[in-house]
């Protein structure tokens, strides 16, 4: 136990902050016990929803129209553009701006409005519509604003290739790409041209090829090529991209000559694939891109009143995808979105599991007299039944099982409804919550824990030993060279942040098993499982060693960036610091990771990292301090403060304690002073996005990241000062 007057003062400050944060968590919990914060991304998500509504002439109420407009106008940057994230270092994004402008004009905002003029100037200054991404091309072609010949070929026959087919098949793509590519193949094949609303003519629609002419540098030349010039590819030695472009040219010729004997059958197969993967709630993969699947089904002859279409549209409302910002009273960011906007997905299971972990980390050393925290028990009662223990149906196996057909289900999904695509991170955090809430043999050897651990074991990648999010060995990165690839995000490969999470979860499993005084029944029934977990951890450690950057940190695939990845890796490595030669390797990795985190601590005591680190590794760990990133760094460092590990991981200089104390002071000082009503506590403000969808292209602003991660860090710091294990396992 660390004992000094300054530490006692810091302990009191941390305890007070935790108390206020717990009150805030209680204030924000849903009536049924779970949490789900808003999840903003960028303007294209809402714009594409407006495009869908207008394409099918679905009514928009005046209140909703005003809400959508307010959303776009409140998120426009001073230079007239819309960006992929607030304060993104590259400024505005051309395609975001084009889609937002398009949506606003469809909603009735005249081109002479100041916001529209500023947006138009930005687009023209950055090359005009001619420079838009392929994704945006598809949406404009759907309204006849450019020829369909300007959109890459996406043959529906792709669906006919079996999963074992070498090279390309639909299961080589990541889950999120899969559920977009299949409907896109249908849309690209049908080449629809929808009518647009006529400005100042209520409820009048007609095809208007000149609707966005003001955004073209040369509106008389709209047949703009999507392919990179062949000579440029040759100079850059991008032979694979060249091969794909030549294949695209062949496909264009084949389609033009109508040499597609399997076209009708493949369209039916794509339709059936979509129907089989629709959740009972109506969604596909828990993503907002449900509108693509609905459009594809409508093109295949389904009506707006048909069951799959009706359920799909209803799900976006019932699951809370559409978010209306009602008040500024609980806005903790100057970038808080206003009005009515579409979320790319919803995060109830993820937010609930992480809030529970924060409440567990801040729990007192002894159970209070009135029993366990009802916030925790109610949340776990909500979350436990959401473990996915069966496939979607006897006839339809979940996509993750295609390469692992004998692996039984056992994971949790991120969203309310997503039986097709549970993910590794939610599953390991859910498993940790259940184990740390009740670390008894009854939980350790329960069917719930066995199912989750078995599924996580089966989801380990065989090629490199790491873990991805939704798929296994989904690492055909060469697919990103396909002509229709925009975001370099067609694959779901291993990531150090996911691997660190799993190693932490497996470390807790092994620790509890080692602490079990009565292994006679439990171990004998589960000896094979625990042996497999131990073996998996050895392979996972080898993956982390290979993935460690030369400067000592780890890449963060799902949050920004090296601070997050390094924190997760260090939290996992902390369970493997003692033992055989393989575990000595963990100590060497941890020493370098700790040293790097210390080296990038800001002068104010916090940590921060900008999204620019995804495009420039020299920016790793550099940026203004934020609550979530400061918390991640602290959680990565604190396991290594113990005196018996200080020499091994910190050079024995004692500076790690000081670094942790500075970070804790930063969190205490930056807890929001504004209270949200009597007894509703306080939280932290965060003005930037720290969540990642597709590095370099798509980012997320998880609303609760600013809250539950600082709670975790402060709770673990209190435990450290009190001499208790950071994970609460005695």
Number of C-alpha atoms within 10 A of each C-alpha: 10 11 10 10 8 10 14 13 11 20 21 13 19 22 18 13 25 28 16 20 26 25 18 20 24 17 15 16 17 11 8 10 19 24 23 22 18 23 19 24 27 25 27 24 20 24 25 22 21 24 23 17 14 21 20 14 16 11 11 14 9 9 11 15 18 14 20 25 22 17 22 25 19 14 20 20 18 12 13 21 26 29 25 24 26 23 16 16 11 11 16 25 19 25 25 22 28 27 24 28 27 22 24 23 20 19 19 16 17 15 17 9 10 11 21 22 16 18 27 24 16 22 28 17 11 16 14 21 27 21 16 20 17 19 15 18 22 22 20 25 21 21 24 21 22 22 19 21 15 17 25 23 21 21 22 26 19 17 21 16 14 12 15 12 12 9 11 15 16 19 22 25 23 22 23 19 17 18 22 18 23 25 28 22 22 25 23 21 19 14 19 16 19 19 19 23 21 17 16 10 9 9 11 12 16 11 15 16 17 13 19 19 14 17 21 19 17 12 17 9 10 16 14 14 12 19 18 12 11 16 10 11 16 12 9 9 11 13 14 15 21 22 15 16 22 14 15 20 15 13 18 17 12 12 15 10 9 10 11 14 9 11 16 11 13 20 24 15 18 23 20 12 16 19 15 17 23 22 20 15 18 24 27 30 26 29 19 22 21 24 23 22 27 25 21 26 24 16 17 16 9 15 14 17 9 12 11 23 23 14 20 21 16 14 22 24 12 12 18 16 20 20 18 18 17 11 9 11 10 13 14 17 14 11 18 21 23 22 21 22 28 28 23 20 24 26 18 21 27 25 23 27 27 23 29 28 25 27 24 21 23 24 21 13 10 8 10 10 6 7 8 13 13 12 18 22 14 15 21 21 14 15 21 15 11 19 21 22 16 14 17 20 12 7 7 12 18 18 21 21 19 15 16 13 11 9 16 17 23 23 28 29 26 24 23 19 23 24 29 26 27 26 21 27 26 25 28 26 22 27 30 25 23 21 21 20 21 12 21 15 19 12 17 24 17 12 12 19 21 18 19 24 25 20 19 25 20 19 25 23 21 12 12 17 20 30 31 25 23 21 30 25 21 21 19 16 15 13 21 18 19 19 21 19 16 15 15 16 21 26 24 24 22 25 21 31 32 25 28 27 27 31 30 25 25 25 22 22 24 18 14 19 20 12 15 16 9 11 15 9 11 16 17 10 11 15 13 10 16 18 12 14 20 16 12 20 25 16 18 24 25 17 21 24 18 11 18 19 16 8 11 18 29 29 24 24 25 22 24 28 30 30 31 31 28 30 30 26 33 33 24 30 26 21 19 22 21 14 10 9 8 15 19 14 18 25 20 14 22 30 20 19 26 23 18 19 22 18 11 18 22 18 10 12 18 27 28 25 23 21 29 20 20 20 11 9 14 10 15 24 28 20 18 15 23 24 28 30 28 29 31 23 30 29 26 27 27 22 22 24 19 15 10 10 18 19 15 15 22 21 13 13 9 13 14 22 18 12 20 24 18 20 26 25 18 20 27 21 14 15 20 17 12 13 15 15 11 7 12 17 22 24 30 24 21 23 16 21 26 26 25 21 15 17 22 16 16 16 24 24 25 24 23 23 24 24 26 27 23 30 32 26 30 29 26 26 27 25 22 20 18 15 13 16 13 21 17 17 13 10
